[in-house]
Amino acid sequence: MFPIYIITFFIAFFLSVLTCRQIRYFAPYWGLIDRPGERKIHTKPIPTGGGLGIGLSVLITFILCQLCLIFLLRFETLRLLFPATITVHLDGLIYRSGQLWTLLGLGSILLILGTLDDRFNLNWIFRFGVHIFVAVLAVYHGWRLTIFIDSPILTNILSVLWIAGLINSFNMLDNMNGLSAGIAAICGLFLAVVMFLVPNPLSQQPQFFVAGFLFILVGAIAGFLMYNNPFRASMFMGNGGAYFIGFLLAVSTLTATFAGYGGAAQTIYVPLLVFAVPVYDTTTVILIRIRNGKSPFIGDKNHFSHRLVDLGFSKTQSVLTVYLTTTICCLGSLLLYQVNFLGASLIFLQTFLLLFLIGIIEHAGRK
């Protein structure tokens, strides 16, 4: 199966490179331009709409995969060209197709919403309302947290908040070159690895479908990073891309089964470790805004990356430091399947204390 993942990764990657290049050229004609402003770090107009390139690349890759699947099922001779380890999963892929396209359809709504916001600067109440609406639809179609709470209503509410929270977290992280997209790529890659390590408790097989989905998403993000990274930026992702990748990553954690880790607590720890930095950034920014008597919904320069710049980091150093912090937090998720409840709790506590220590250093430096 692994060669298939590598192939689909590079298909999404090259499609993203080509698509983003075309969108970068046409973006000024569509009015997708991010101009310098009070809260902007760039000093000249930059084309936006890179999220369209990511989204289109993901959709086209899955369309190609779906067509290949149809041909394999229709022509038995073609199936003989592939090893049994691949063809045995064809029925499962067909079974998951409806769920897959429902997920991509909901993500496309957010992609369109964010792109329209990049062009017309939509009201934040309307945007947040759509986030909640899409999250509710996702939960209605079966994407829910598995946290062993005997209350469907509470589980559904927490699931909606988790999805909407990550959508906005990755949007808020999109404040420096390559920051949000790079963190999304790191989180997606680690989640994919976890899917190989943790078997589905029913089939006792690695979670191939979720891993394959994440490889395609990460490939598309990597293609965009060729145009927007910590060292240079010739286009921006825009809100459309941030909404799209935040939603898909959030729902992937709800699609995955972490029960192979052996306990309810460990099930909760995996996504919290992988997304520790986005959650830390969002939480601290909101607390700082409230402390300063400002609305938590109005943007400013109090994000994790901005605070590092205030301490003397360059913008590139700041982004790379956030990458490193994200990687350190994600590494803990790879160990959970090897430890018991106490060990998982200690890994989670260590990650929490690491971020708490960073917060103390930031506060002392700014003071």
C-alpha positions as CSV (number, residue, x, y, z in Angstrom):
1,M,0.0,0.0,0.0
2,F,2.8,2.4,0.8
3,P,3.9,2.9,-2.9
4,I,0.3,3.9,-3.7
5,Y,0.5,6.6,-1.0
6,I,3.7,8.0,-2.4
7,I,2.2,8.1,-5.9
8,T,-0.9,9.9,-4.8
9,F,1.2,12.3,-2.7
10,F,3.2,13.4,-5.7
11,I,0.1,13.6,-7.9
12,A,-1.4,16.0,-5.4
13,F,1.9,17.8,-5.1
14,F,2.5,18.4,-8.8
15,L,-1.2,19.3,-9.4
16,S,-0.9,21.9,-6.6
17,V,2.3,23.3,-8.0
18,L,0.7,23.7,-11.4
19,T,-2.7,24.9,-10.2
20,C,-1.2,27.5,-7.7
21,R,1.0,28.8,-10.5
22,Q,-2.0,29.5,-12.7
23,I,-4.0,31.0,-9.9
24,R,-1.1,33.3,-8.9
25,Y,-1.2,34.6,-12.5
26,F,-5.0,35.2,-12.6
27,A,-5.5,36.3,-9.0
28,P,-5.0,40.0,-9.7
29,Y,-7.7,39.9,-12.4
30,W,-10.1,38.2,-10.0
31,G,-9.4,40.8,-7.3
32,L,-7.6,38.3,-5.0
33,I,-4.9,40.6,-3.8
34,D,-3.7,41.0,-0.2
35,R,-2.6,44.5,0.3
36,P,-0.3,45.8,3.1
37,G,-2.2,47.0,6.2
38,E,-2.0,47.7,9.9
39,R,-1.9,44.0,10.8
40,K,0.0,42.8,7.7
41,I,3.7,41.9,7.7
42,H,4.2,42.3,3.9
43,T,5.0,45.6,2.4
44,K,3.7,45.1,-1.2
45,P,0.5,43.6,-2.7
46,I,0.6,39.8,-2.9
47,P,-1.7,37.5,-4.9
48,T,-3.9,35.3,-2.7
49,G,-6.0,32.3,-3.6
50,G,-3.4,29.6,-2.9
51,G,-6.2,27.8,-1.0
52,L,-8.0,27.3,-4.3
53,G,-4.9,25.6,-5.6
54,I,-4.8,23.3,-2.6
55,G,-8.5,22.5,-2.8
56,L,-8.6,21.9,-6.5
57,S,-5.5,19.7,-6.3
58,V,-7.1,17.6,-3.6
59,L,-10.4,17.3,-5.5
60,I,-8.7,16.4,-8.9
61,T,-6.5,13.8,-7.2
62,F,-9.5,12.1,-5.7
63,I,-11.4,12.2,-9.0
64,L,-8.4,10.5,-10.6
65,C,-8.4,7.9,-7.8
66,Q,-12.1,7.3,-8.2
67,L,-11.8,6.8,-11.9
68,C,-8.9,4.3,-11.4
69,L,-11.1,2.5,-8.8
70,I,-14.0,2.2,-11.2
71,F,-11.7,0.8,-14.0
72,L,-10.2,-1.7,-11.6
73,L,-13.6,-3.0,-10.6
74,R,-14.9,-3.1,-14.1
75,F,-11.9,-4.8,-15.7
76,E,-10.7,-7.9,-13.9
77,T,-7.5,-8.1,-16.0
78,L,-6.4,-4.7,-14.7
79,R,-6.7,-6.0,-11.2
80,L,-4.1,-8.7,-12.0
81,L,-1.5,-6.0,-12.4
82,F,-1.7,-5.0,-8.8
83,P,-0.8,-7.1,-5.7
84,A,-3.5,-8.7,-3.6
85,T,-2.6,-6.3,-0.7
86,I,-4.1,-3.5,-2.8
87,T,-7.0,-5.2,-4.6
88,V,-8.4,-6.6,-1.3
89,H,-9.3,-3.1,-0.3
90,L,-11.2,-2.2,-3.4
91,D,-14.7,-3.0,-2.0
92,G,-13.8,-0.9,1.1
93,L,-12.8,2.0,-1.0
94,I,-16.1,1.9,-2.9
95,Y,-18.0,1.7,0.5
96,R,-16.2,4.8,1.7
97,S,-16.7,6.8,-1.5
98,G,-20.0,8.4,-0.5
99,Q,-18.5,9.4,2.9
100,L,-15.4,10.8,1.1
101,W,-17.3,13.0,-1.3
102,T,-19.6,14.2,1.4
103,L,-16.5,15.3,3.3
104,L,-15.0,17.0,0.3
105,G,-18.3,18.7,-0.5
106,L,-18.5,20.2,3.0
107,G,-14.8,21.3,2.7
108,S,-15.5,22.9,-0.7
109,I,-18.3,25.0,0.9
110,L,-15.7,26.4,3.3
111,L,-13.2,26.8,0.5
112,I,-15.7,29.0,-1.5
113,L,-16.6,30.9,1.6
114,G,-13.0,31.8,2.4
115,T,-12.2,32.7,-1.1
116,L,-15.3,35.1,-1.2
117,D,-14.1,36.5,2.1
118,D,-10.6,37.1,0.6
119,R,-12.3,39.0,-2.2
120,F,-15.2,40.8,-0.5
121,N,-14.3,40.9,3.2
122,L,-17.4,39.2,4.5
123,N,-18.9,39.8,8.0
124,W,-17.2,37.7,10.6
125,I,-20.6,36.7,12.1
126,F,-21.7,35.3,8.8
127,R,-18.5,33.4,8.3
128,F,-18.6,31.9,11.8
129,G,-22.2,31.0,11.3
130,V,-21.2,29.0,8.1
131,H,-18.4,27.3,10.1
132,I,-20.9,26.1,12.7
133,F,-23.4,25.1,10.0
134,V,-20.8,23.0,8.1
135,A,-19.6,21.5,11.4
136,V,-23.2,20.5,12.3
137,L,-23.6,18.9,8.9
138,A,-20.4,16.9,9.4
139,V,-21.6,15.7,12.8
140,Y,-25.0,14.8,11.4
141,H,-23.2,12.7,8.8
142,G,-21.4,10.7,11.5
143,W,-18.2,12.6,12.2
144,R,-18.1,12.7,16.0
145,L,-15.6,12.6,18.8
146,T,-15.0,9.2,20.5
147,I,-14.5,10.2,24.1
148,F,-16.6,7.6,25.8
149,I,-19.1,10.2,27.2
150,D,-22.5,8.6,27.7
151,S,-24.3,11.7,26.4
152,P,-24.9,12.0,22.6
153,I,-25.9,15.7,23.0
154,L,-22.7,16.6,24.8
155,T,-20.6,14.6,22.3
156,N,-22.3,16.3,19.4
157,I,-21.7,19.7,20.8
158,L,-18.0,19.0,21.6
159,S,-17.6,17.6,18.0
160,V,-19.0,20.8,16.5
161,L,-16.8,23.0,18.7
162,W,-13.7,20.9,17.8
163,I,-14.4,21.2,14.0
164,A,-15.2,24.9,14.2
165,G,-12.3,25.5,16.5
166,L,-9.7,24.0,14.2
167,I,-11.1,25.8,11.2
168,N,-10.5,29.1,13.0
169,S,-7.2,28.0,14.5
170,F,-5.6,27.4,11.2
171,N,-7.1,30.6,9.9
172,M,-5.6,32.6,12.8
173,L,-2.3,30.9,12.3
174,D,-2.1,32.2,8.7
175,N,-0.2,35.3,9.8
176,M,3.3,34.7,8.5
177,N,4.8,33.2,5.4
178,G,4.3,29.4,5.3
179,L,3.1,29.2,8.9
180,S,-0.4,27.8,8.8
181,A,0.3,25.6,5.7
182,G,3.5,24.3,7.2
183,I,1.9,23.4,10.5
184,A,-1.0,21.7,8.7
185,A,1.5,19.6,6.7
186,I,3.4,18.6,9.8
187,C,0.2,17.7,11.7
188,G,-1.3,15.8,8.7
189,L,1.9,13.8,8.2
190,F,2.1,12.8,11.9
191,L,-1.6,11.8,11.8
192,A,-0.9,9.7,8.8
193,V,1.9,7.9,10.6
194,V,-0.3,7.3,13.6
195,M,-2.8,5.7,11.2
196,F,-0.2,3.1,10.3
197,L,0.8,2.5,13.9
198,V,-2.7,2.1,15.4
199,P,-4.9,-0.7,14.0
200,N,-8.6,-0.5,13.7
201,P,-9.9,-2.5,16.7
202,L,-12.4,-4.3,14.5
203,S,-10.2,-5.3,11.5
204,Q,-6.8,-5.2,13.3
205,Q,-5.5,-3.6,10.2
206,P,-3.8,-0.2,9.8
207,Q,-6.2,2.6,9.0
208,F,-5.3,2.8,5.3
209,F,-8.2,5.0,4.2
210,V,-7.5,7.8,6.6
211,A,-3.8,7.6,6.0
212,G,-4.3,7.8,2.2
213,F,-6.6,10.8,2.6
214,L,-4.0,12.6,4.7
215,F,-1.1,11.9,2.3
216,I,-3.1,13.5,-0.5
217,L,-3.9,16.5,1.6
218,V,-0.3,16.9,2.7
219,G,0.9,16.6,-0.9
220,A,-1.4,19.4,-2.0
221,I,-0.2,21.6,0.9
222,A,3.4,20.8,0.1
223,G,2.8,22.0,-3.5
224,F,1.5,25.3,-2.2
225,L,4.5,25.7,0.1
226,M,6.7,26.0,-3.1
227,Y,5.1,29.5,-3.4
228,N,4.7,30.4,0.2
229,N,7.3,29.3,2.8
230,P,9.3,30.9,5.6
231,F,12.0,32.0,3.1
232,R,9.9,33.6,0.3
233,A,6.2,34.2,-0.6
234,S,4.9,34.9,-4.1
235,M,1.3,34.2,-3.1
236,F,-0.8,33.7,0.0
237,M,-3.1,30.9,0.9
238,G,-6.0,33.1,1.9
239,N,-8.9,32.3,4.2
240,G,-10.3,29.7,1.7
241,G,-7.2,27.5,2.1
242,A,-7.1,27.9,5.9
243,Y,-10.8,26.9,6.3
244,F,-10.4,24.0,3.9
245,I,-7.3,22.4,5.5
246,G,-8.5,23.1,9.1
247,F,-11.8,21.4,8.4
248,L,-10.3,18.3,6.7
249,L,-7.7,17.9,9.4
250,A,-10.4,18.2,12.1
251,V,-12.7,15.7,10.5
252,S,-9.8,13.3,9.9
253,T,-9.3,13.0,13.6
254,L,-13.0,12.1,13.9
255,T,-12.8,9.6,11.1
256,A,-9.8,7.8,12.6
257,T,-10.1,5.2,15.3
258,F,-7.6,5.6,18.2
259,A,-9.1,2.8,20.3
260,G,-6.1,0.7,19.4
261,Y,-4.2,2.6,22.0
262,G,-6.2,0.8,24.6
263,G,-8.1,3.4,26.6
264,A,-10.4,6.4,26.5
265,A,-7.8,8.8,27.8
266,Q,-5.3,7.9,25.0
267,T,-8.1,8.4,22.5
268,I,-8.4,12.0,23.6
269,Y,-4.7,12.6,23.8
270,V,-3.8,11.9,20.2
271,P,-5.5,14.9,18.5
272,L,-4.7,17.1,21.4
273,L,-1.0,16.3,21.0
274,V,-1.0,16.7,17.3
275,F,-2.8,20.0,17.3
276,A,-1.3,21.3,20.6
277,V,0.3,24.3,18.9
278,P,-2.8,25.5,17.0
279,V,-4.8,25.1,20.2
280,Y,-2.1,26.9,22.2
281,D,-1.9,29.8,19.7
282,T,-5.7,30.3,19.6
283,T,-6.2,30.0,23.4
284,T,-3.4,32.4,24.3
285,V,-4.4,35.0,21.6
286,I,-8.0,35.0,22.9
287,L,-6.9,35.4,26.5
288,I,-4.5,38.2,25.6
289,R,-7.3,40.1,23.7
290,I,-9.8,39.7,26.6
291,R,-7.1,40.8,29.1
292,N,-6.5,43.9,26.9
293,G,-10.2,44.7,26.8
294,K,-10.5,43.9,23.1
295,S,-12.9,41.6,21.1
296,P,-11.5,38.1,20.7
297,F,-12.8,38.1,17.1
298,I,-10.8,41.1,15.9
299,G,-7.3,40.3,14.6
300,D,-4.1,41.7,16.0
301,K,-0.4,40.9,16.3
302,N,-0.5,38.8,19.5
303,H,-0.1,35.4,18.0
304,F,2.6,32.9,19.0
305,S,4.7,33.9,15.9
306,H,4.3,37.6,16.5
307,R,5.3,37.2,20.2
308,L,8.5,35.4,19.1
309,V,9.3,38.3,16.7
310,D,8.8,40.7,19.7
311,L,11.4,38.7,21.5
312,G,13.9,39.3,18.8
313,F,13.4,36.5,16.3
314,S,13.3,37.2,12.6
315,K,10.1,36.3,10.9
316,T,11.8,33.3,9.3
317,Q,13.2,32.2,12.6
318,S,9.8,32.6,14.2
319,V,8.1,30.4,11.7
320,L,10.8,27.7,11.9
321,T,10.6,27.8,15.7
322,V,6.8,27.2,15.6
323,Y,7.5,24.3,13.1
324,L,9.9,22.8,15.6
325,T,7.5,23.2,18.5
326,T,4.8,21.6,16.5
327,T,7.0,18.6,15.6
328,I,8.1,18.1,19.3
329,C,4.4,18.1,20.4
330,C,3.5,15.7,17.6
331,L,6.2,13.2,18.4
332,G,4.4,12.3,21.6
333,S,1.5,11.0,19.6
334,L,3.8,8.3,18.1
335,L,4.6,6.9,21.5
336,L,1.1,6.5,22.9
337,Y,0.5,3.1,21.5
338,Q,3.5,1.8,23.4
339,V,2.5,3.0,26.8
340,N,-0.3,2.5,29.3
341,F,-2.7,5.0,30.7
342,L,-0.2,6.5,33.1
343,G,2.5,6.8,30.4
344,A,0.0,8.5,28.1
345,S,-0.9,10.9,30.8
346,L,2.8,11.7,31.4
347,I,3.4,12.4,27.7
348,F,0.4,14.7,27.6
349,L,1.5,16.5,30.8
350,Q,5.0,16.9,29.4
351,T,3.6,18.5,26.3
352,F,1.4,20.8,28.3
353,L,4.3,21.9,30.5
354,L,6.5,22.6,27.4
355,L,3.9,25.0,26.1
356,F,3.4,26.5,29.6
357,L,7.2,27.1,29.8
358,I,7.1,28.8,26.4
359,G,4.3,31.0,27.6
360,I,6.3,32.0,30.7
361,I,9.4,32.8,28.6
362,E,7.2,34.9,26.2
363,H,5.6,36.8,29.0
364,A,8.9,37.5,30.8
365,G,10.5,38.6,27.6
366,R,7.7,40.9,26.5
367,K,7.5,42.4,30.0
